[in-house]
C-alpha cells in the first residue's frame, strides 16, 4: 500500500512514445501580439493554477488530461489550429507540460494520423514567461505580481499597460498596440472557457460542459 501511494500521478497512464519540441517564448509572444497564426495554449497546472494565465489559454489539469486528449484534438482540428502549445509551471523535461504534450502528440500522429498539427511545449513554462519581463506579463490575464514573487523568490515585473510598451518580435517589428487593444477577445483567467482566435473571425470554446478534470 505504501509503495502505491508513493507512485507518481502519471504512473496510472501509459508512457508516451514521442517527445514534443520546445516552442520559443519569443515566437509565442509574436503570435499573441500580432495574431499572425493560430495558436492554442493548454495550461495543465492543477493546484498551482494561480497567479494568472496566458491570454487565450485553456486549463486542462494534467491529472485528467489523458481522458480529454481526444476531445482537445477534435476542437483544435475543427478550429484550424496550427500550433497547440503546452505549459505548466516550468515545462522542464519530465514536467506535466512536457508529458501532456507528448501524450497529445502521440494521439495526433498515431491515432488521428495528423501530420500537420504542431504540438509543442512552451519554453520555460509559466515561470519562464513571468521572468521574461513586462512584454510578456502584459499578456497574462489575472496577473498577480505578489504571487509570482513568492513563487520565484525574486522581484517580478509589474504588468505593462497596453499601448505603453510594444513587444519586440525579434525581427525589428512591433505589434500595433491600438489594433491589439481593439481586437483582443475577452477571456476569463482561471475559467475553462477559452477564446481562441484566427483572423478574420473569432472562435470561443467552452470546455465546462464537455470536459471533466478527471482528477485522480
N, C-alpha and C positions, 0 to 999 in steps of 0.2 A: 504493500500500500504506500509506504514511504517513497519508494522509487517511482511509482506512478505519479505522485504528487510533485516530484521534482522534475518531471519531463517538461520540456519547453512547450509552449502553446501550439507550435506548428507541428509537433510530433504526431498529432492526430490526423494529419493530412499527408497526401503523397508528396514526396520530394520533387521539386521542379527539375525538369530536364534541360532547361535553357537558362541563359543569363541575359538580362536586359542591359543595353548600353546606357551610358550616362548622358543626360540631356543638359548642356551647359546653362548655367544661370543666365548668362548674358543673352542667349538665344530666347529663353523663356521670357525675359524682360522685354525683348524686342517684339515678340508676338503679342504680349499683353498690351503694350503701349501703342503699337502701330496697327494691330489687328491684320497682319499680313498673311495669316494662315489660321487653320482651325486646330485648336489645342484644348484638350480636356485634362485638367489636373485632378488626380484622385488622391486625396489625403487619407491615409489609412491609420492615423492616430486614433487612439481609443480614450483611455482615461486621461491622457495628456492632451486632448483636443481642446486646448486653451490658448489664450494669448492672441487669437486672431487666426485667420485662414487666408490663403492667397485668393484674390478676387476670381470668382467664377468656378472655383474648385468645388468638388463634392466630397463628402465624408462617408467612406465605407470602412468601418473598423476592420483591421487586419484579421482579427479572430473570426470574423464571419465572411471574409472575402471569398473563400473557396466556393461557397454555395452561390455566390452572386456574380461570379465572373462571366457566366453565360448571358445574363441579363445586361450586364455592363457592355458586353461586346455588341449585342443587338442595338442598344441605344447609340453607341458610338458609331457603329456602321451606318445606321439609318440617318445619322446626323452628319455623315461625311467627315468624320474626324480624321485628320491626317496624323496627329500625334496624340497618344494617351500617355501622360507623364505621371508617374507615381512619386509621392513624397511621404515622409514620416518625420520623426524628429531630426535624424541625422543622415539617413539614406546611406549609411556605411555598408560594406559588404556583410551580408547575413542579416541586415536590418529588416524591419517589417516592410518598408517600402520596396527594397530590393527583392524580397521574397514574393510579395504580391505581384510585382511587375513580372517576375519570372513565371509565376502561375498563369498570369494573364497572357503572356507571350506564348506559353505552351498552348493555351486554348486558341489563340488567334491563328497560330501557324499550323498546329496539328489537328485541332478539332474543326475549326472553321475553314481551314485551308486558305487563309487570307495572307497573301504575301505583301500586301500594300500598306496596311495599317502599321504605323511605327509605335512600338511600345518601349518606353524608356524610364529611367529613374532620374529625378531631379538632382543635380549636383549640389551636395551639401545639405539637402533637406531643408526643413523649416529653420533650423538653427543657422545654417549657412546663408539662407535668404535674409534673415534678420541681420546677421553680421555684415552683409554686403553693403548696407547703408541705406540712406533715406530714399535713394532712387528706387529701391526695392520695397521698402516698408510702406511706401505710399500705395502699393498695390496689395496691402494686407488689410482686409476688412476686419473691424473689431480689434485692431492692433493695440496691444497693451504693453507699453514700454517697461512698466514695473515688473510684469510677469517675466518678460524675457531677460531683464536684468538679473532677476533671481535665478533663472534657469542657466544663464551663461556665466554668471559671476563677473560681469563686466558691464560697462556703460553701453547702452544701445541707442541708436538714433531715434529722435522724435519723428513722428510721421510727417513727411514732406507734404505740403499743400500742393494740389494740382494747379498748374499754371505758374508756380514759383520756381520749380526746378524740373527741367525736362530730362528724362532718362536718355543716356547716351547708348546708342545701339552698338557701338563698337566700330562703325564704319563711317563716323562723322555725321550720321543722320540722326536727327532728334525728332521725337514724336510731336505732333501738333496738340498741345495741351487743351486748347479750346475745343477742338474737334473731339478729343477723347472724352472731355467732360460732358459734352452734349450727347455722345453716342453710347457711353458706358452703361450696360444694362445693370439694373439694380439687383443685388444679391443680399442674402442674409447670412452673416457669419454664424457658424455653429448649427446651421439648419441643413437637413438633407436635400433641400431644394437647391437646384443649381441653374444658373443662367449660362448656357453655352452659346457661343456666337460664331457665325461665319458670314461675313458680308455677302449680300446686302440685307439678309434677314436674320432675326434672332430666333433661337430655339430655346425653350425653357423646359427643363426636365424635372419631374418630381419623382424622387426615389421613395418618398414617405410611404406611399401605398403599395409600392412594388417590391421593396426590399426590407427584410428584417435585418437586424445586426448580426444574427446568427451566433450570438455570444456563447462561448464555451467556458 
